[in-house]
């Protein structure tokens, strides 16, 4: 996951949630209300790794307890990466899709819905999130044991995502 998350020694603006500006530090650790000291701190990579590990633990627990169907390692990793970036509420919704349908394509489509960021109180499509979600969706589909059919479908989903992104 660290290949996706870049390290920042200082806090940076990281979007809005319900009109409240959020800040992150390290490898994407969202600063909590009881961590206000991090807004002005400079941290090293070791502290960033500590924060990262503390953020992953509850996501791993959520995936382990929340999935009613067996996951292979790649699918598990997709859920944890998605949850780290999109949050536990979004992860719960995507896990519900997995649990109710057990359909990798429906999960992939659901993952790709989380492509918005909030700027100045307005939800806008983020090109970075479109690309990230397309990669996560493809990885989830590709990881399915019946891979030949699903690889073809995954490639089509990825191509469709990029086409729709640039068409709009």
C-alpha positions as a printed Julia matrix, in Angstrom:
168×3 Matrix{Float64}:
   0.0     0.0     0.0
   2.85    2.38    0.61
   3.48    2.51   -3.14
   0.16    4.38   -3.41
   0.4     6.56   -0.31
   3.08    9.23   -0.42
   4.84   10.4     2.74
   4.4    13.94    4.01
   6.34   15.08    7.07
   3.93   17.99    7.54
   0.14   18.19    7.65
  -1.62   18.94    4.38
  -5.2    19.77    3.44
  -7.05   16.58    2.54
 -10.58   17.5     1.5
 -13.75   18.11    3.47
 -16.22   15.91    5.29
 -19.66   17.44    5.92
 -18.23   20.93    5.5
 -15.29   20.38    7.85
 -11.83   20.71    6.32
  -9.66   17.64    6.96
  -5.89   17.39    7.24
  -3.57   14.42    6.88
   0.07   13.68    7.66
   2.55   10.85    7.15
   1.26    8.21    4.76
  -2.27    9.63    4.56
  -3.16    9.5     8.27
  -6.2    11.72    8.74
  -5.6    13.91   11.78
  -8.25   13.33   14.45
  -9.66   15.94   16.86
  -7.47   14.59   19.7
  -4.34   14.91   17.49
  -4.38   18.64   16.84
  -0.68   18.81   17.71
  -0.01   17.04   14.38
  -1.3    20.07   12.47
   1.94   21.93   13.26
   4.26   18.96   13.79
   7.0    17.65   11.54
   7.18   13.86   11.71
   9.71   11.36   10.43
   8.98    8.23    8.38
   9.07    6.02   11.48
   6.26    8.05   13.07
   4.44    7.96    9.73
   4.7     4.15    9.73
   3.4     4.04   13.31
   0.35    6.11   12.36
  -0.14    4.04    9.19
  -0.09    0.75   11.13
  -2.56    2.1    13.7
  -4.89    3.14   10.86
  -4.72   -0.26    9.13
  -5.55   -2.4    12.17
  -9.25   -1.44   12.43
  -9.67   -1.78    8.65
  -8.2    -5.27    8.7
 -10.56   -6.19   11.54
 -13.5    -4.73    9.62
 -12.67   -6.8     6.52
 -11.99   -9.97    8.54
 -15.26   -9.7    10.44
 -17.31   -8.06    7.7
 -16.8   -10.45    4.78
 -19.21  -13.38    4.72
 -17.4   -14.94    1.77
 -13.85  -16.18    1.49
 -11.38  -13.67    0.06
  -8.07  -14.34   -1.56
  -5.14  -12.13   -0.57
  -5.57   -9.72   -3.47
  -9.27   -9.19   -2.75
  -8.52   -8.68    0.94
  -5.82   -6.15    0.04
  -8.22   -4.25   -2.24
 -10.78   -3.94    0.54
  -8.16   -2.69    3.03
  -6.67   -0.2     0.52
 -10.11    1.03   -0.44
 -11.12    1.44    3.21
  -7.91    3.3     4.01
  -8.64    5.84    1.32
 -12.45    6.02    1.3
 -13.16    5.36    4.99
 -14.88    2.74    7.1
 -18.41    3.77    6.11
 -17.65    3.38    2.41
 -15.89    0.09    3.1
 -18.94   -1.19    4.98
 -21.17   -0.38    1.99
 -18.87   -2.17   -0.47
 -18.6    -5.18    1.88
 -22.4    -5.28    1.96
 -22.43   -5.49   -1.85
 -19.93   -8.36   -1.65
 -21.92  -10.15    1.05
 -25.3    -9.82   -0.65
 -24.23  -10.52   -4.24
 -20.89  -12.38   -4.06
 -20.41  -10.85   -7.51
 -16.95   -9.45   -8.25
 -18.27   -7.28  -11.07
 -20.91   -5.64   -8.87
 -18.26   -4.98   -6.21
 -15.98   -3.47   -8.88
 -18.77   -1.18  -10.09
 -19.57   -0.16   -6.52
 -15.91    0.65   -5.76
 -15.78    2.94   -8.8
 -18.62    5.09   -7.44
 -16.24    6.57   -4.84
 -14.56    9.02   -7.2
 -15.61   12.33   -5.66
 -13.8    14.83   -3.52
 -15.21   17.99   -1.95
 -13.77   21.37   -2.9
 -15.25   24.54   -1.45
 -18.33   22.62   -0.35
 -18.97   21.14   -3.81
 -18.54   17.47   -4.75
 -16.37   17.11   -7.84
 -14.97   14.12   -9.71
 -11.3    13.6    -8.93
  -9.23   12.23  -11.81
  -6.86   10.7    -9.26
  -9.72    8.89   -7.53
 -11.16    7.71  -10.86
  -7.78    6.16  -11.68
  -7.32    4.72   -8.19
 -10.82    3.2    -8.13
 -10.42    1.73  -11.63
  -7.17    0.07  -10.53
  -8.79   -1.26   -7.32
 -11.81   -2.54   -9.25
  -9.63   -4.27  -11.83
  -7.46   -5.82   -9.11
 -10.55   -7.14   -7.31
 -11.99   -8.68  -10.49
  -8.64  -10.0   -11.67
  -8.08  -11.74   -8.34
 -11.16  -13.91   -8.75
 -10.26  -17.59   -9.31
 -12.31  -17.83  -12.54
  -9.9   -15.32  -13.99
 -10.08  -15.68  -17.78
 -13.66  -14.43  -18.1
 -13.24  -11.91  -15.31
  -9.96  -10.58  -16.69
 -11.72   -9.75  -19.94
 -14.6    -8.11  -18.1
 -12.13   -6.24  -15.86
 -10.24   -4.9   -18.85
 -13.51   -3.72  -20.39
 -14.52   -2.04  -17.11
 -11.19   -0.23  -16.94
 -11.44    0.93  -20.57
 -15.04    2.06  -20.0
 -14.03    4.03  -16.9
 -11.31    5.92  -18.74
 -13.58    6.54  -21.73
 -16.35    7.94  -19.53
 -13.87   10.06  -17.58
 -12.56   11.8   -20.66
 -15.92   11.91  -22.43
 -17.46   13.98  -19.6
